[in-house]
Amino acid sequence: MLSKIIQFSSRNPKFLFLSDATGALVTALSWLVWKLFFAEQFNFHNDVLSGLIFYAVAMFCASMQFYLFAKKDYGSCIKFLVFGNICFVIILINLLYFFWNEISIFPKFYIAMEILIIFMLALLEVKVKKEISLICLDHLLIFMLNKYSL
């Protein structure tokens, strides 16, 4: 199943950008809901939740920009998304560590699930990036063989 997703995403990298944008939007909306209705369970400063929402919205904008405007250099776009997702995971791990005693069980569970999902997406993006590199190498080899064959 995972190999099919990797193959599909490597043939259609824009699908990866669209799925990343969807995930970032869902993340931003869920953090907004937490901020508006359940902020007392988090015990985070209001600016922390706003920063998480801003980061998720920025990742949504970047993913949508890659989806709409990226033409050929998908590899660098995927690298950017992997870096952004890993940074978000690191931020969430730090929040979980520093606020462990102050937050209730629901935010702990939510943050842990968020970490797991985003980390898995970053791993998928890394695998797709490797697959795209292999496909480009195959195309280059075929081109070279066709051009320089006797």
N, C-alpha and C positions, 0 to 999 in steps of 0.2 A: 504494500500500500504506500509506504513512504517513498519507495523507489519510483512508483508511478507519479507521485506528486512532484518529486525532484525532476523527473524527465519532462513532465508537462510544464513545470515552471521554467526549466531551462530552455524549452522550445518557445515558451511564451513568457518572457520575463516581466512583461507588463502586468500579467496576472499576479505575480509576486508583489509588485508595487501596489496594485489595487487591494490585495488582501492585507498588506501591511498598513495601508491607509485606513482600511475598515477597522482593523484592530486598534490603531491609534485613536480613531474617533470613538470607538466603544470605550476605550480606556479613559479618554478625556471626559466623556459623558458620565461614566461610572464614578470618576473622582469628583465630578461636579455634584452628583447626587449625594455622595458621601459628605461633601462639604456643606451642602444646603440642609440635609436632613439628619445626618448622623455625626456631626463634627464633635459632639461631646464624647463619643466612643473612641475617637482617635486621640484626643488630647494633643494634637499637633497645633502649632501656631497656625493661624489662618493663612499666613503667607506661605507656609510649607505646602498646604493643599493647593493654593493658587499656583505655586511654582510647578507642582506635578501636573496640574491641568494645562498650564502654559506649555510645558515640555511635550505633553501628549499632542496638543494642538500643533506645535511646531513640527513634530514628526509626521502628523497627518498632512500638513502642508507640503513637507518635503516629499513624502510618498506620492501625493497627488501630482506634484510638479514632475516627478520622474515618470509617473504614469502618462501624463499628458504630453510631455515635451521631450523625453529621452528618445533618441533615435538609434544610436549605435553603441555608445559606450555604457552598456548596462553594467559592466563589471564594477566601475567606480561608483555608480549609483548604489549598487548592492553593498559595496564596502561601506559607504556612508550610512546606509540603513543598519547594517550589522553593528557598526560603531555606536550609532545612536541608541540602538536597542540594548547593547551591553552596558552603556553608560546608565541607561534608565534602570536596568537590573541592579547595578552597583548602588545607585541612589536608593532604591527600594530596600536592598539588603542593609544599608547603613541606617535607614529609618527604622527598620524592624529591630536592628540591634540596639540602637540608642533609646528607642521608646518602648522596648519590650515590656517593662513593668508598668507603663502608664496606659497602654491600650488594652481594650478588651479582646476576647477571643475572636469575634467576627472580623475586626480589622486585621488581626494576625493571620487568620485564614485567607482573607481576601488578598493581602499583600503576598503571602506565600504562593497562592495560585497565580497571581499576576507575574511574580518572578518566574515561576515554572513555565507559564505559557510564553512569555516574552523570550526567555532563554531558549526554549524549543524552537521558536520562530527564527531566532538568530542562528541557531545551528542549521536549520533548514536553508536559510539564506546563504550560509557559508558553503553548504553542499551544492546548492544551485550555482553559486559563483564558480566553484571548481568544475562543475559540469559544463557551464558556459565556456570556460577556458579550454576545456577538452574539445568541445564542439568547434571553437574557433581554430584550435590547433589542427583538427582534422580537416577543416575547410582549407587552411593554409597548405597543408601537405598535399591535398588533392589538387589545389591550384598549381603548386610547384611541380607536381608530377605531370600534370597536363601541359604546362608551359615548357618544361625542359625534357619532355620525353622525345625519343628519337623517332 
